[in-house]
Amino acid sequence: MVPPQSLNLAFMQIPQVVLDTNILVSGLRSRRGSAFRILTLVGTGCFDIHLSVPLVLEYREVLLRELNNLYVTETDIEDLIAFHCNIATRHRIFFLWRPHLRDPKDDMVLELAVKARCDSVVTYNLRDFVGIEQFGLSAITPAEFLKSIGVLP
């Protein structure tokens, strides 16, 4: 007989998310925070990430610009981006709703999340994503996300 808690796990959907750029920056600045924990869980099956070419280019641009503030090398950044590209579900965006949010780069994240039918955008900048609920999405902090997937109490 299968334990009841095992049955619940079988029917749970794997969370589908877009990681805002600030999650990568924060996770590479410190190994102690929630963002770093999320980066260590990418590719483990706890959740799926989604990418588009514009988001990958933003990741690369921002991480290389912040290189002096990170505890990694340029090669590490390229390896991290390559890993994310290999395990993520990649999307082409053929529609634009700009401007919808205050920052056009956040609109790019929103468009990807809608196209990918994600559950959430994981970000530290919740106020930048006000209004995404109308698309069936939530903006969630890294700590809230880790709690939602059972990694944090």
Secondary structure, DSSP 4 states (H G I P E B T S, - for coil): ---HHHHHHHHPPPPEEEE-HHHHHHHHH-SSSHHHHHHHHTTTTS-EEEEEHHHHHHHHHHHHHTGGGSSS-HHHHHHHHHHHHHHSEEE-------SSSSSHHHHHHHHHHHHTT-SEEE-S-GGGGTTGGGGT-EEE-HHHHHHHTTS--
